[in-house]
Structures are given as structure tokens and as C-alpha cells.
């Protein structure tokens, strides 16, 4: 790469980078700074709420609930979101340094790989959740015979393997390069040939949108419509459980958060044909990306707001922790008071008795 400006076309908008001639692009920098500040604020909120919320969900599903198929689905989703938010400080640092990557090529690849894998693992888990909800409510006899905890674990394993395979382009193409006075983390789709770069970019973008959004949206909509028809036909014999309502809320939140990102992703494939589109993408893509990332912290809030079982478990757990803390504090205070009483040994036995026992 003799001239960094020649390879500027590799960049993607998730990191404030673009195709095109740098001299021709005129973007309102104050508007860009505002978008970046908003993105950083959202990332910080996502990190704090995501670590605490998903950590609580993982703790509840592992230690406080019976291991069921439903709890495994929620645990799988919470783990994906928890791992993802742990890497958010790298994005925050990248933006605060005005898009200077300070962590090396390997972490550039790993960080992107984790974020893409989280997206795929989350949407595939939600797709399985939706299908499983339909089967468990409509085909009750079949689900009672074949819907087991062991098979749920196996399905989760397949989800992670598939998500990892779909995320491999991040490990292959993600690269670092010095541009002017900064090191950027970008998609190096080619060394010299812009045609090959564009082709690879289009293929990866189409796969990402199809597998990560359109196909799951279709599957979830079809199962949701069929389930609604079945409920209406059953005249009350089939009812939505509280868990089913929670799943519906989580699915709706996912698609609301990720729809702008995938919309901008499709627009990005033809951005070189329009300067106006270029500037729209440069301004909107960072915010759309941060909105997609926000989905990783909103799920635990939905579990607590919609899911009565999770709320009751958390209430009992908080009461138990409070009772234990008060008991330990009371015992500590009592021991301190006993030590301060003259003539009494630290274990509450009079000193005379201790002396006589040692003779």
C-alpha cells in the first residue's frame, strides 16, 4: 500500500470510514462530532447496563432456576450479549481517540469478530426461540417427547458454531493501517484491485443482511402469524404464557434496534454512486451501529419488566442477600460488644472460667 489514500475505499462506516475521493466529501464536522458523542454515550450506557443486567440474568438462570429448555435459550442469549459488552470499551476508546486504533492488528480482528458473532448468535437464538415457542404451544405431544434439555444444549452449540463461521470474514479481512497521523482498524478487502474489494464487500454485506436479518425476520413472522391463527382457532385452548410474551418483547426489540443498521448496510453497497448518499451514510451509520449495540443491554430489562418469574426470583434473591447481610452485621456487632465488656472473653465465656480451665 504505497498511498493510504488509494486504499481508503476499503473502509466501512461503522468506524467513520468511507469509499470515495476524500477531497470531494464535504461533511458537517460539528454534526459528525455530535453523532460520535451520542454514540459514545450509548456505548457507555450499553456497557454498564449490559454487564450488570446480563450478569444478573446469567446468575439467575444458572443458580436460581431449574434447568429447562426455556432457561437455556435465555442463558444462551445472555451469554452472547455479556461477552459482547465486555468488548465495548475498545469501541469507546477508538471513538474518543478520534478513530485511532491503539490495540494492534490482532485485537482489531478479535474485536470485530466478537461483535459480528454476537449479532449472529443473538438473531439465530431468537429465531430458534420463536420456532420453539410455536412448536411447544401448537405441537404439544411432539414437543413433550422430543423437546429436551440435552437437545437444547446441542442446538445452542450449533448456533455458536454457525455464528463463528459467518463471522470469519472479520478475522480474514480486518486490518490496521497508518493513515496520516492515525492507525485505523478497517476492512482490507483488497490490496490493489478495487473491483475485487467491491465484490467481496457486496457478498459479505448480502450474507450479513440475509442471514442476520431477512431470513430470521421471515421465520419469526411466519411462526408468529401461524401461532396467532392457531390461538384464534383454538378458542382459548392455546394461550400465550408469560414466557411467550417475554420472547415476543425480546424479538421486537432486536429487530427495532438492528433494522437501521441493516438498512444502512444495504445502502452502503451502492454508496459510491451518490455523494449525497455518501454523506448520509457517514452521518447516520455510527448512530445506527450504536443502536444495534444497544440491543445487548435492553434484553435483561425486558426480562425484568415483562417476565414475572424473573422478577420474583430477583426479589427473593435480594431479600435473601439482605437478610444474610443483616444477620452477619448483627453477629459482628454482638461480638464487638462482648469484647468491650470487662471480664468477658472474646467468645462470651467469663475470663475466670477460661483461667481455671487452663490450670
C-alpha positions, -999 to +999 in steps of 0.1 A: +000+000+000+021+029-013-005+056-009-030+052+020-055+074+002-057+049-027-069+022-003-094+044+015-121+026-003-118-004+020-133+013+049-167+007+064-189+033+081-191+015+114-157+032+121-163+066+104-146+054+072-158+056+036-153+050-001-147+078-025-124+108-031-115+125+002-113+159-014-148+157-028-165+148+005-179+177+024-194+167+057-205+189+086-178+181+112-199+195+140-227+172+131-203+143+130-189+152+164-224+153+178-231+118+163-199+105+178-207+119+212-241+103+211-225+070+201-200+071+230-228+079+255-249+050+241-218+027+243-211+036+279-248+030+289-247-003+270-215-014+288-228-005+323-263-019+319-251-048+298-226-061+323-249-057+353-281-069+336-267-098+316-246-108+346-277-110+368-296-130+341-267-155+339-266-158+376-303-163+379-306-189+352-276-209+364-281-208+402-317-197+409-339-215+384-345-251+374-326-261+342-353-261+315-353-256+277-366-221+281-339-211+307-312-225+283-325-203+255-323-172+278-289-182+291-275-186+256-288-151+246-275-135+278-240-151+274-238-137+238-248-102+250-225-104+280-194-114+260-201-086+235-205-058+260-172-067+276-155-056+244-174-023+242-145-003+259-124-009+228-151+009+207-154+037+232-116+042+233-115+041+195-140+069+191-126+090+219-092+089+202-108+103+171-107+068+154-071+059+163-067+022+170-043+016+198-046-021+204-028-038+174-040-058+145-049-090+164-073-072+187-087-053+157-097-086+142-109-102+175-130-071+185-148-071+151-152-109+152-168-108+186-193-080+176-204-098+144-206-132+161-228-117+189-252-103+162-255-137+145-257-157+178-284-134+191-306-134+160-302-172+155-311-177+191-342-156+188-351-175+156-348-208+175-368-193+204-396-183+181-398-217+164-396-235+197-424-213+211-446-223+182-438-260+184-443-261+222-477-244+220-491-260+189-475-294+187-476-302+224-474-340+222-444-339+199-426-313+220-431-334+252-413-363+236-385-345+218-380-312+235-353-320+260-326-301+278-298-321+261-311-313+227-314-276+236-277-275+246-269-292+213-289-266+193-271-238+213-237-254+203-248-254+166-258-218+169-224-207+181-205-228+155-226-213+127-222-178+142-184-182+143-183-195+107-204-165+095-181-141+114-148-155+099-146-126+073-138-103+102-107-124+111-097-126+074-102-091+062-100-068+092-067-050+092-048-020+106-031+008+086-015+041+093-035+069+077-019+103+081-012+105+119-036+078+130-038+040+129-072+028+117-090-005+120-107-013+087-119-039+062-090-046+039-109-063+011-081-060-013-045-048-018-047-031-052-078-043-071-109-022-063-132-045-083-123-075-061-128-053-030-162-042-041-173-078-050-161-091-016-178-062+002-211-069-016-210-106-009-203-101+028-230-074+030-256-095+013-248-125+035-249-104+067-283-089+058-298-121+046-287-145+073-285-119+101-318-101+094-341-110+065-342-148+070-347-146+108-374-119+103-392-141+078-390-172+100-402-153+131-430-135+113-443-168+097-442-187+131-458-157+148-486-155+122-493-193+124-493-192+162-518-163+162-541-181+138-539-213+159-547-193+191-577-177+174-589-211+161-585-229+194-609-205+212-588-204+244-573-239+245-540-225+235-528-194+254-497-173+254-476-179+286-457-151+303-425-166+288-440-163+254-448-126+260-412-121+271-399-137+239-422-115+218-408-084+235-372-095+231-378-103+194-395-070+187-366-051+205-340-069+184-355-060+151-362-024+161-326-020+172-309-037+142-332-026+114-315+008+109-281-009+108-290-034+081-308-007+062-277+014+061-257-017+053-277-022+021-274+015+012-236+012+017-233-013-012-242+015-036-228+045-018-201+052-045-228+063-069-241+092-049-223+119-029-255+127-010-258+090+000-221+091+009-227+119+034-259+103+048-241+071+055-212+089+071-235+108+094-260+080+102-241+048+102-223+054+136-256+061+153-273+031+136-244+009+148-247+021+184-285+015+183-278-021+172-253-025+201-279-011+225-299-043+220-273-062+241-283-043+272-320-040+267-328-077+269-322-080+307-345-050+312-372-068+292-368-099+313-374-079+344-402-058+331-422-085+313-411-117+329-429-122+362-408-153+371-375-134+367-388-105+388-399-129+416-366-147+416-347-114+418-369-102+446-363-134+466-326-133+459-324-096+470-343-104+502-320-134+509-289-113+504-303-085+526-312-110+554-278-126+553-261-093+553-281-081+583-275-113+601-238-111+596-238-074+607-258-083+638-234-111+647-204-088+641-219-060+663-227-085+691-192-099+691-177-064+692-200-055+722-190-087+741-153-079+735-158-045+750-174-058+783-148-062+811-142-097+824-157-114+794-136-134+769-140-129+732-162-160+728-186-148+755-171-170+783-162-153+816-124-148+820-123-166+853-137-198+837-110-196+810-083-192+836-095-221+856-097-244+826-061-237+818-048-247+852 
